[in-house]
Amino acid sequence: MPMSMADLETSLREAFPDAQIAIDDLAGDGDHYRARIVSAAFAGLTRIKQHQLVYSALKGKVGGELHALALETSTPA
């Protein structure tokens, strides 16, 4: 069963409580999302390390319950 946008947002907010998070359903099928996450937790990390933090927060759901996730991560300005 695909991961709902609400479940995705809940998982991300638990991992990054300080973050500004915006999620878009890219295909309208509840299976392909884009997440924009702005969090101080990403400070000093490479883009790869930022994305690894997000994937860790999703506990292996990417590729399973969550088919595709495009990530945009950054720190607050």
C-alpha positions as CSV (number, residue, x, y, z in Angstrom):
1,M,0.0,0.0,0.0
2,P,1.4,3.4,-0.9
3,M,2.4,5.9,1.7
4,S,0.0,8.8,2.0
5,M,1.1,12.4,1.9
6,A,0.0,12.8,5.5
7,D,2.1,9.8,6.6
8,L,5.1,11.2,4.8
9,E,4.7,14.6,6.4
10,T,4.2,13.1,9.8
11,S,7.4,11.0,9.5
12,L,9.4,14.1,8.3
13,R,8.0,16.3,11.0
14,E,8.9,13.8,13.7
15,A,12.5,13.7,12.4
16,F,12.8,17.4,11.7
17,P,10.5,19.2,14.2
18,D,12.1,22.7,13.4
19,A,11.7,22.3,9.6
20,Q,9.6,24.0,7.0
21,I,8.2,21.2,5.0
22,A,6.3,21.3,1.7
23,I,5.2,18.1,-0.1
24,D,3.8,17.8,-3.6
25,D,2.2,14.8,-5.2
26,L,4.0,14.8,-8.5
27,A,1.9,12.3,-10.5
28,G,-1.4,12.5,-8.6
29,D,-1.1,8.8,-7.8
30,G,0.0,9.0,-4.1
31,D,3.2,7.3,-5.1
32,H,5.5,10.0,-6.4
33,Y,6.3,12.9,-4.2
34,R,8.6,15.9,-4.0
35,A,9.6,17.1,-0.5
36,R,11.2,20.5,0.2
37,I,12.7,20.5,3.7
38,V,14.4,23.6,5.2
39,S,16.0,22.6,8.5
40,A,18.9,23.7,10.7
41,A,19.7,20.0,11.1
42,F,21.3,20.2,7.6
43,A,23.8,22.9,8.6
44,G,27.3,22.0,7.5
45,L,26.3,18.8,5.7
46,T,26.8,18.0,2.0
47,R,23.6,17.6,-0.1
48,I,24.3,13.8,0.0
49,K,24.5,13.7,3.8
50,Q,21.3,15.9,4.0
51,H,19.4,13.4,1.8
52,Q,20.8,10.4,3.8
53,L,19.4,12.0,7.0
54,V,15.9,12.2,5.3
55,Y,16.1,8.6,4.0
56,S,17.1,7.4,7.5
57,A,14.1,9.3,9.0
58,L,11.8,7.4,6.6
59,K,13.1,4.1,7.9
60,G,13.5,2.2,4.7
61,K,10.1,3.1,3.3
62,V,11.6,4.7,0.1
63,G,11.4,2.1,-2.6
64,G,8.7,0.2,-0.8
65,E,5.7,2.0,0.6
66,L,7.1,5.2,-0.9
67,H,7.9,4.5,-4.6
68,A,9.6,7.8,-5.5
69,L,10.7,10.8,-3.6
70,A,12.4,13.9,-5.1
71,L,14.2,15.8,-2.3
72,E,15.1,19.5,-2.1
73,T,16.9,20.1,1.2
74,S,18.4,23.4,2.5
75,T,19.2,25.3,5.7
76,P,17.3,28.4,6.8
77,A,18.6,31.6,5.2
